[in-house]
Amino acid sequence: MKVNVQSIKFDADKKLIEFIEKKLSKLEKFFDGIVGADVYLRLNDQPIENKKVEIRLRIPGYDAFAERESKSFEESTDLCIDALKTQLTKAKEKLRT
């Protein structure tokens, strides 16, 4: 799966990008037709929960999308991954029926 990470208004460090890629690679267990992922990292103007992560998974005939905000990019990524797992499981069930 090809992962495209874009950080908006800041430069993401290599550790964060590797963390995101590792988490996204685990999604292939739930749905094997994932072509790629677009990840957007944003800093909001809010003082506390200002780290926003948006992930769009490209799947033939279907795109899964999740966005979450929290205190850290890692936590936001984990929350997005959980939401995407649910979406992928439902999409796989639809394909079976």
C-alpha beads as a LAMMPS data file, in Angstrom:
LAMMPS data file: protein, C-alpha beads

97 atoms
96 bonds

1 atom types
1 bond types

-500.0 500.0 xlo xhi
-500.0 500.0 ylo yhi
-500.0 500.0 zlo zhi

Masses

1 110.0

Atoms # bond

1 1 1 0.000 0.000 0.000
2 1 1 1.300 3.419 -0.945
3 1 1 1.024 5.942 1.881
4 1 1 1.090 9.677 1.190
5 1 1 1.562 11.811 4.338
6 1 1 1.078 15.578 4.179
7 1 1 1.673 17.811 7.172
8 1 1 0.008 21.200 7.019
9 1 1 1.566 24.235 8.758
10 1 1 4.471 22.174 10.163
11 1 1 7.046 19.517 9.264
12 1 1 6.300 16.005 10.521
13 1 1 9.287 14.119 11.890
14 1 1 10.354 10.750 10.546
15 1 1 9.236 8.880 13.689
16 1 1 5.656 10.109 13.297
17 1 1 5.528 9.141 9.633
18 1 1 6.903 5.668 10.403
19 1 1 4.336 5.278 13.199
20 1 1 1.491 6.146 10.806
21 1 1 2.778 3.807 8.093
22 1 1 3.082 0.946 10.592
23 1 1 -0.470 1.450 11.846
24 1 1 -1.872 1.668 8.312
25 1 1 -0.115 -1.525 7.232
26 1 1 -2.099 -3.419 9.889
27 1 1 -5.348 -2.473 8.126
28 1 1 -4.486 -4.836 5.270
29 1 1 -5.482 -7.704 7.607
30 1 1 -9.056 -6.420 7.528
31 1 1 -9.305 -5.669 3.800
32 1 1 -6.714 -6.799 1.267
33 1 1 -7.790 -4.553 -1.628
34 1 1 -6.393 -1.285 -0.244
35 1 1 -4.515 0.560 -2.991
36 1 1 -3.191 3.494 -0.982
37 1 1 -3.765 5.988 1.785
38 1 1 -3.724 9.765 1.990
39 1 1 -2.948 11.120 5.449
40 1 1 -3.304 14.788 6.378
41 1 1 -1.843 16.118 9.630
42 1 1 -3.047 19.524 10.798
43 1 1 -2.471 21.806 13.750
44 1 1 -5.624 23.622 14.828
45 1 1 -5.826 26.881 16.742
46 1 1 -7.423 25.243 19.785
47 1 1 -5.204 25.173 22.886
48 1 1 -5.737 21.565 24.030
49 1 1 -6.933 19.065 21.436
50 1 1 -5.258 20.679 18.458
51 1 1 -3.744 17.707 16.586
52 1 1 -6.014 16.610 13.734
53 1 1 -5.460 13.539 11.565
54 1 1 -7.460 12.765 8.428
55 1 1 -7.004 9.434 6.654
56 1 1 -8.549 8.436 3.324
57 1 1 -8.049 4.842 2.192
58 1 1 -8.268 4.274 -1.540
59 1 1 -10.044 1.038 -2.356
60 1 1 -11.381 0.171 -5.842
61 1 1 -15.034 1.229 -5.880
62 1 1 -14.949 2.551 -2.326
63 1 1 -13.063 5.104 -0.237
64 1 1 -12.934 4.879 3.553
65 1 1 -12.418 8.127 5.449
66 1 1 -11.870 9.049 9.093
67 1 1 -10.803 12.195 10.910
68 1 1 -10.101 12.669 14.600
69 1 1 -8.660 15.342 16.914
70 1 1 -6.803 14.825 20.186
71 1 1 -3.803 15.941 22.215
72 1 1 -1.244 14.071 20.079
73 1 1 -0.945 12.913 16.494
74 1 1 -0.345 9.346 17.680
75 1 1 -3.606 9.287 19.621
76 1 1 -5.515 10.836 16.708
77 1 1 -4.006 8.236 14.372
78 1 1 -5.056 5.386 16.679
79 1 1 -8.615 6.742 16.817
80 1 1 -8.732 7.019 13.017
81 1 1 -7.399 3.485 12.604
82 1 1 -10.118 2.141 14.919
83 1 1 -12.808 3.933 12.894
84 1 1 -11.342 2.644 9.627
85 1 1 -11.249 -0.945 10.945
86 1 1 -14.985 -0.729 11.529
87 1 1 -15.605 0.697 8.057
88 1 1 -13.444 -1.946 6.376
89 1 1 -15.138 -4.772 8.265
90 1 1 -18.558 -3.503 7.153
91 1 1 -17.377 -3.074 3.550
92 1 1 -16.009 -6.614 3.496
93 1 1 -19.283 -7.976 4.845
94 1 1 -21.194 -6.128 2.096
95 1 1 -18.960 -7.698 -0.552
96 1 1 -19.619 -11.185 0.809
97 1 1 -23.402 -10.831 0.606

Bonds

1 1 1 2
2 1 2 3
3 1 3 4
4 1 4 5
5 1 5 6
6 1 6 7
7 1 7 8
8 1 8 9
9 1 9 10
10 1 10 11
11 1 11 12
12 1 12 13
13 1 13 14
14 1 14 15
15 1 15 16
16 1 16 17
17 1 17 18
18 1 18 19
19 1 19 20
20 1 20 21
21 1 21 22
22 1 22 23
23 1 23 24
24 1 24 25
25 1 25 26
26 1 26 27
27 1 27 28
28 1 28 29
29 1 29 30
30 1 30 31
31 1 31 32
32 1 32 33
33 1 33 34
34 1 34 35
35 1 35 36
36 1 36 37
37 1 37 38
38 1 38 39
39 1 39 40
40 1 40 41
41 1 41 42
42 1 42 43
43 1 43 44
44 1 44 45
45 1 45 46
46 1 46 47
47 1 47 48
48 1 48 49
49 1 49 50
50 1 50 51
51 1 51 52
52 1 52 53
53 1 53 54
54 1 54 55
55 1 55 56
56 1 56 57
57 1 57 58
58 1 58 59
59 1 59 60
60 1 60 61
61 1 61 62
62 1 62 63
63 1 63 64
64 1 64 65
65 1 65 66
66 1 66 67
67 1 67 68
68 1 68 69
69 1 69 70
70 1 70 71
71 1 71 72
72 1 72 73
73 1 73 74
74 1 74 75
75 1 75 76
76 1 76 77
77 1 77 78
78 1 78 79
79 1 79 80
80 1 80 81
81 1 81 82
82 1 82 83
83 1 83 84
84 1 84 85
85 1 85 86
86 1 86 87
87 1 87 88
88 1 88 89
89 1 89 90
90 1 90 91
91 1 91 92
92 1 92 93
93 1 93 94
94 1 94 95
95 1 95 96
96 1 96 97
